[in-house]
Amino acid sequence: MGRRVVLGVLLAGGLLLTGCSSDGDKSPSAAVQSGASALASAANSAANSFASSASSAAASAQAAASSALAGVKGGLDAKDDVKLGEVTTDPDGKSSVPVTVTNSGSQPYKYTLTVNFQDSSGNLLDAAVLSVPETAAGATSQATAKSNRALSGTVTAKVGSALRY
């Protein structure tokens, strides 16, 4: 849908650029300025609509992740036990990041954590919940967190929350 909106904006902008201004000034300069202004306004509106839709999807994913963590009873903060690798893009366009969990406790623990996928400005793009099976005391487990949808641009990952139980 986003591509159709942008294509429509570009088409409308092209038509405006070939027209005349409404004040009777038929100079190419006035038509170009008027068309450029309308094009910029329409593009800004389309971008805001797309950003709002993406923001809504990210907020929904984060709410689902928070809900999953709320189901963990008696969990202890374990954010320091979790390290993330480099984000890669899978063939399906989804982002993946390797996760290493090191159990720093004195007994075996299971882990549930959220991974936030962000753009280069730190804006939330998506959130994933990851459950790591029981990891022995002092041992390390490997897992992979994957975004719920295809993400574009430069994507980074950050541990949102991590609980051991």
Secondary structure, DSSP 8 states (H G I E B T S, - for coil): -HHHHHHHHHHHHHHHHHS--TTS---HHHHHHHHHHHHHHHHHHHHHHHHHHHHHHHHHHHHHHHHHHHT--S-EE-GGGEEE---EE-TTSEEEEEEEEE--SSS-EEEEEEEEEE-TT--EEEEEEEEEEEE-TT-EEEEEEEEEEE--SS-EEEEEEEEE-
